[in-house]
Every structure is written in C-alpha cells, then in structure tokens.
Amino acid sequence: PLSLSMIAEEVGFNAQYLGKLFHEETGENFKAFITRIRMEKAMELIWNTNKKIYLIAEEVGFSNYRYFTTLFQKHTGLTPTAYKKG
C-alpha cells in the first residue's frame, strides 16, 4: 500500500500541500498517477509472464482481484484475460 499521506509524513509535508504540489508538477493527482503506474506494470506482467492474473494484481498493489479487474478494464478497455489473449 502506498498513500500520499505516508509519503507526506516521510518527507515532512502536509498531505494536502504535497498533493497540490504533485498535481502542479505532473498534471495528475497522486491517486491517478499511482493507478496508472500500477496498470502499466500489470500490463507488462500480463503480456510478458505466465503468472496468474490474481498474483499480478497482488504484485502491483491490489489485494482485491475484482477491483483490480474493474480498474484494468477501465484503463485498457479489456479485461486482464482478454488483454493476455491479445
């Protein structure tokens, strides 16, 4: 698990302030950024490994497989299984 408040605490900033700075610098909010990075890594793992989808979901930070599948489909337009089939 990774959160803006964890990072803010680590670097000594207020979470709201850090979130604002992050958005100003990247054009994305922190949660969207983390989700995008996780989805990109999941896509890479699905395409390049033979790992089970639920293991990939856990590896990229999702303990709930159904939630991962829903987000993956929103991000790619395909379910993880359909993405693997190409």
Residue, then its C-alpha position, 0 to 999 in steps of 0.5 A: p500500500l502506498s498513500l500520499s499521506m505516508i509519503a507526506e509524513e516521510v518527507g515532512f509535508n502536509a498531505q494536502y500541500l504535497g498533493k497540490l504540489f504533485h498535481e502542479e508538477t505532473g498534471e495528475n493527482f497522486k491517486a491517478f498517477i499511482t493507478r496508472i503506474r500500477m496498470e502499466k506494470a500489470m500490463e507488462l506482467i500480463w503480456n510478458t509472464n505466465k503468472k496468474i492474473y490474481l498474483i499480478a494484481e497482488e504484485v502491483g498493489f491490489s489485494n482485491y482481484r475484482y477491483f483490480t479487474t474493474l480498474f484494468q478494464k477501465h484503463t485498457g478497455l479489456t479485461p486482464t484475460a482478454y488483454k493476455k489473449g491479445 
